[in-house]
Amino acid sequence: MATTTRLTLPRPSTPSSAASSASASSSSRNKVMTTLMHGRRPKRKIPRTVKRSSASASTSRREEDEDEDNAGRQAAEDAFFVNYFAYGSNVGSKTFSTRRNIQPKRVQNGKILDYQLSFNVPGVPFLEPAFASVTRQKGKVTHGVCYTITKDEFQYLLQTEGSYDVVDVDVVVYGDKDIEGVLMKAKTLTHRDVAARRDLQPSKRYRDLIVEGAKERGLEKSWIEFLEKMPYFDPNEKPLNAFEMSVLAAALPVVLARAAPKIFDVVFSNSGEGGNDEKTSNERKLIESFLATQEALYDVHDSVEGVVGRSGVLGDNRI
């Protein structure tokens, strides 16, 4: 009986399986070649989500570092600099930078709310009757310039200004769209009313300095127009004759006699202590003595105005 032998032939490969095998073999060879050439296994690809998470964390850390640096710089600046809001002749560079020799780090135009420009700082009648200050007045606005200066420069400024007091204010910045309306913490100078007076007239020279500074800095047009319309005293319009000058000269001893009791009380008492923290006790006593003299000066001025006329006084402005 014949025996039948069944032959099992290998199954032919399909095109897709052959390609897959070839690709796997090629990939294996590439890995081996990469290892031989570089001495390391090829890097495994990092999923996109992991990369994004790492980048976000890095950015966050960088922003935190920048915030800390900015805070540190701001703290250092606050310890060394002060913002000073000027509204009178100090607005212009002729007075502030040239005559006072103060070079600000930053200059920013702005305004303070609920403060009115006043001329309640008495000067010398018939020459410089009054100087500028600001007084609290609801609904009023005063425009000026906010200077960033060193604290030493600010102390020097206080010494040159004399009898002014320091108050904290919020300056409403105007200018570029990005910063318009921003509030800046600053200090400004104010002055008490002397001899119950307010709004004396500045001299023409002093008024012109304020207008010139406002134009130089580019303050609002409406504010410049307001300054230009302010009444002023011009000593050249009605010069004093010899008789009027003799009357004023004779009145000087009366001024000193009236001021002497107040000056004596200030110098030999503790009335000069306290008040503005920016000033020492001796400086305060000197200021109080000066104000007592100015008060007596304008009292005598009122007594002789029937002979020599008024000097920079807006009618009956006693308050």
PyMOL commands that set and color helices and strands:
alter all, ss='L'
color gray80, all
select helices_A, chain A and resi 15-38+48-80+89-91+93-99+151-161+204-217+221-228+242-267+281-308
alter helices_A, ss='H'
color red, helices_A
select strands_A, chain A and resi 81-86+106-124+128-150+165-173+183-190
alter strands_A, ss='S'
color yellow, strands_A
deselect
rebuild
show_as cartoon
